[in-house]
Every structure is written in structure tokens, then in C-alpha cells.
Amino acid sequence: MIPVAGSGTRLLPATIEQPKEMLPIFAPSENGNIIVKPLVHLVFEQLYDAGIREFVFIIGRGKRVIEDHFTQDLDYTLHLNGQGKNHLAADLSAFYRRLDDSNLVWINQPKPLGFGDAVLRAKKSLGDEEFLVHAGDTYIVSAQNEHLHSLSEIFETKIPDVAFIVKQVTDVSQRGIIEGRELSLGLYQVDAVVEKPEYAVSNLAIEPVYLFRPSIFDALETTRPGKGGEIQLTDAIQMIIESGKKVIAWRLYDESLRFDIGDPEGYWEALRLSHQHALTRTSILPAPAHRLLRST
């Protein structure tokens, strides 16, 4: 599941007509040249290369350009080849092959009522399956997509109801923060989650990459609006914890790159780091396919 229904107000006026998830960052192309791709495009390609073939996008009003972007236009690739722009046509064709091999579902979120509301809207599509949630405005790069494979392995072996990624931060005021105990190097039993705390309960912030069992829907259905008047996913996770179910977090290691375009400073940093990374022609390129949970 890739929620892309946020309003993007912190990036106005650039997001009046353009969804923030469609803002581009730098990436190597199929033949190693530097090109620009929308961030949500990179998220999709990464999840595909990790083994996922079924995708649910939660989309809001004014976000139809995202759906258009994920609709194949084979005539355009022929046009690019005819113009001698073969390297661009090759990269677009690779994207279209991934789309052709995937099942994409689009679900409307009429009002931006929060991350938790976005997840809940996919309940009918997901049924009783485990599923992955990946925010459409955050992109994490690790060697061979190790962050996704490690999270999947934890979910399969530790059998929690919820598993997600965390990262050490200095500013906790704009993030969901966990309290917990370290079970082994980088692995945490989560005892509490707090959305945008007034004071630091820890320095471990939640990254918006989660694996859930269907019990999260029961929690979301009884979750009241929280911070900002929105249904917070962290509040539902806290309900899961209080019900006695297991919640596990895995800490992102320092070598990983995190691109978050939620505000101007984050977008500038994403541009800077992605350009530097693209110049080295390293692992922003699709990693070799591995098995991941059959997820959306």
C-alpha cells in the first residue's frame, strides 16, 4: 500500500497543482546516465524489485497526475526512439515492463484525514492478508534493498502484529517516536509509540515503512482523531501494544540514505544527496530481486 493522498501544504506553492510525491530527485538511468524521477516512481520500482507485484495506491483529490504517470504510454517510447533519445526510451520501457507485470489498484481518500485513515480505506481490498505500507513521499536506499529484506525477515521469524523501521534522530518534534528495549543489535521490542512528542522519550523515530497483520484494521476502526485532528497510524499501533500484541522495530543503519520530501529543507537535502549518489552510479539502480512478503 502506497498512500499518496497528503495535501503537501509545507511545499506550497509548488504543490498547488503538482503532488509532492511527484517531485523529482536524481537517479541513474538504465544505462548509467543521471536522470530525474518522481520520488513515488522510485518507491514503486524499489518495491517491485524487492518482489512485490500487487499495489494499492491511496489517492486524494488533485492527485490524478500520479495515476496518469502510472499508466503506460507506449507510443511515447516509440516517439523518444524516433527522436534519437534511446536512453530515455529504455528507462521508460523498463518502468512500463514493471507496470505490465504488476496489479495496481487505486482507492480514493476524499479528505486528508490522516495516515491512519488512508490505511483503513484499503481494508476491503486487502482482506485478511499481511501487507506492507510505504509512504509515497519517503524513499530509503540501502545496499541490495537490505532494509526491506531485514524487515520482512523479522516479520516472518518474530511473528509480530506490527513491524516497522526506525532511525536515530536529533529532532523528535515532527516524528512518531518509540519507547522500547533493544532485544539484539538494532532490534527493538516496542513498548509505546508517541506522535510528535513535546519532549524526547527516545531518539528513535519511525520511518514510514511498515508490515502489518489485519489486526491493524480493528484498531484503526476505533481510533479517534489525534494530533492535527487526523486519524494517526501511531495511535492505532499504540492500541495494538496495549492489547498485548507484539510490535517490533528494526533500526536503519547509518550507511542507508533517507530521502524525505515532506518540507523544503527535506526536499533540498533529497536533491543534494540523490545527485551525489547518482554520480557514483550505485544502489539507487534497481537491486536484484529477492523474495518479500506477498504484499500490497
LINPE-V304209 format. One record per residue. RES is the residue in one small letter. PHI is phi in degrees with one decimal (NA if undefined). PSI is psi in whole degrees, 0 to 359 (none if undefined). NEAR is the number of other C-alpha atoms within 12 Angstrom. Layout:
# LINPE-V304209
res->[RES RES]
phi->[PHI PHI]
psi->[PSI PSI]
near->[NEAR NEAR]
This chain:
# LINPE-V304209
res->[m i p v a g s g t r l l p a t i e q p k e m l p i f a p s e n g n i i v k p l v h l v f e q l y d a g i r e f v f i i g r g k r v i e d h f t q d l d y t l h l n g q g k n h l a a d l s a f y r r l d d s n l v w i n q p k p l g f g d a v l r a k k s l g d e e f l v h a g d t y i v s a q n e h l h s l s e i f e t k i p d v a f i v k q v t d v s q r g i i e g r e l s l g l y q v d a v v e k p e y a v s n l a i e p v y l f r p s i f d a l e t t r p g k g g e i q l t d a i q m i i e s g k k v i a w r l y d e s l r f d i g d p e g y w e a l r l s h q h a l t r t s i l p a p a h r l l r s t]
phi->[NA -123.1 -74.0 -134.7 -104.2 -64.5 -80.0 66.8 -65.9 -72.6 -111.6 -63.5 -87.9 -61.8 -102.6 -60.9 -113.7 -109.0 -59.5 -60.6 -66.4 -93.2 -65.5 -87.9 -129.0 -82.1 -157.3 -70.9 -84.4 -59.3 -102.6 96.2 -73.6 -87.4 -131.3 -117.1 -133.6 -57.6 -60.9 -67.0 -61.4 -65.1 -60.2 -59.0 -62.3 -65.7 -66.5 -60.8 -69.4 -86.5 114.9 -82.4 -126.5 -116.1 -128.4 -117.1 -101.8 -97.4 -121.9 -108.7 -61.0 84.5 -108.0 -62.7 -60.9 -67.5 -61.8 -62.2 -62.3 -92.1 -109.6 -65.6 -133.2 -66.3 -62.4 -68.7 -65.6 -64.2 -62.7 -62.9 -62.7 -65.8 -89.3 77.8 -97.4 -63.3 -66.5 -72.4 -62.7 -64.2 -68.4 -66.1 -63.7 -64.1 -62.6 -66.1 -63.4 -64.1 -62.1 -63.8 -93.9 -121.4 -110.4 -112.2 -120.1 -117.3 -122.6 -84.9 -117.2 -59.2 -126.0 -74.9 -97.3 113.9 -60.1 -63.5 -63.1 -60.4 -64.1 -61.5 -66.1 -92.0 -57.1 -65.7 -76.2 -88.1 64.2 -104.7 -90.1 -67.6 -153.0 -105.5 -117.2 -133.2 -58.4 -84.7 -114.4 -133.6 -134.5 -113.8 -114.2 -139.1 -60.0 57.2 55.3 -61.3 -63.4 -73.6 -70.3 -65.9 -63.1 -63.5 -64.1 -61.4 -63.9 -79.5 -92.3 -88.1 51.1 -81.7 -78.3 -139.2 -137.6 -152.6 -97.5 -127.6 -143.3 -69.9 -134.5 -100.5 -108.4 -101.3 -71.4 -116.4 -134.0 -79.7 -120.0 -108.1 -112.5 -178.3 -126.8 -80.4 -81.8 -155.9 -56.4 82.4 -114.8 -126.4 -83.3 -88.6 -99.5 -163.5 -128.1 -131.0 -87.4 46.5 -67.8 -75.5 -139.4 -75.1 -87.9 -167.2 -111.1 -103.9 -99.1 -76.4 -91.6 -78.7 -131.5 -130.4 -118.4 -127.7 -96.7 -60.2 -59.1 -63.6 -67.7 -60.6 -67.0 -65.6 -66.8 -111.5 -81.7 -85.8 -55.1 -118.2 -54.9 74.0 71.7 -107.9 -81.7 -89.0 -61.5 -63.5 -64.8 -67.3 -64.3 -61.8 -62.6 -61.0 -62.3 -67.3 -81.3 94.5 -84.8 -83.3 -127.4 -122.2 -125.1 -120.1 -82.1 -68.5 -80.7 -64.6 -72.4 -73.0 -106.2 -124.2 -111.3 -123.7 -104.8 -73.0 -145.8 -57.8 -64.6 -65.4 -68.1 -60.1 -65.2 -63.7 -63.4 -63.8 -68.9 -68.8 -66.9 -61.5 -69.7 -64.2 -61.7 -82.1 53.9 -106.9 -79.0 -69.7 -60.1 -52.9 -81.1 -57.8 -67.5 -129.0 -77.8 -124.4 -54.1 -70.7 -133.7 -122.6]
psi->[129 100 128 35 3 154 336 32 334 351 13 149 3 335 18 313 340 120 143 328 343 359 136 152 171 148 153 146 181 328 11 355 160 127 179 140 144 145 320 332 314 322 312 312 321 316 322 314 343 357 357 139 350 124 135 120 129 116 143 176 137 6 16 337 332 314 320 319 326 19 126 143 81 330 328 324 323 321 317 317 321 335 4 13 58 325 324 321 322 317 319 321 322 320 315 326 320 318 317 333 5 160 118 131 139 125 134 138 97 324 144 83 13 161 319 318 321 315 317 327 345 4 314 327 328 333 228 21 153 153 159 140 129 119 146 356 13 135 128 133 126 160 123 30 38 328 324 319 323 318 318 318 319 318 324 326 322 344 53 166 332 137 141 173 143 161 142 133 167 329 116 358 340 19 162 133 146 151 138 187 142 120 321 179 113 358 129 137 119 122 339 151 139 129 121 65 153 335 159 114 339 180 22 110 145 130 142 56 112 152 131 149 164 346 339 331 321 319 317 327 339 7 128 156 138 231 130 10 16 159 109 131 325 325 321 321 322 321 322 316 313 340 357 4 157 134 129 143 145 128 129 133 160 334 345 150 140 123 116 118 29 342 168 318 319 322 319 317 322 319 315 310 321 325 316 318 320 326 328 350 48 220 16 334 148 133 162 143 137 165 130 170 145 99 171 none]
near->[45 44 45 45 42 38 33 30 20 19 25 16 15 19 24 16 21 26 37 42 46 36 36 31 38 34 38 29 30 24 18 23 22 26 29 26 32 34 40 39 41 42 44 45 39 39 46 38 32 34 30 34 31 32 35 37 39 42 37 33 23 25 35 24 24 32 29 15 24 31 24 20 20 20 14 20 24 18 17 20 19 14 13 13 16 21 23 29 27 25 31 35 25 26 33 26 22 31 30 19 19 25 22 26 25 30 31 28 28 19 21 30 29 34 43 40 40 39 48 37 35 35 29 15 25 29 18 17 23 31 39 44 45 38 41 44 40 39 43 42 37 28 24 24 34 32 38 46 34 34 38 38 24 34 32 22 13 23 20 33 39 44 44 48 43 39 35 26 24 16 20 24 20 22 34 39 40 42 28 27 20 18 15 13 13 26 29 32 31 39 27 34 37 36 33 27 24 16 17 24 25 30 26 39 37 39 38 38 40 41 43 45 32 27 30 45 33 22 32 33 24 21 28 22 21 22 24 15 15 24 30 35 43 43 34 39 46 31 31 34 30 17 18 16 26 31 42 44 47 43 37 36 22 17 15 26 28 36 40 35 38 33 26 21 15 24 32 21 22 34 28 23 27 39 26 20 29 28 21 18 22 25 28 43 36 34 25 20 21 23 21 32 31 24 35 39]
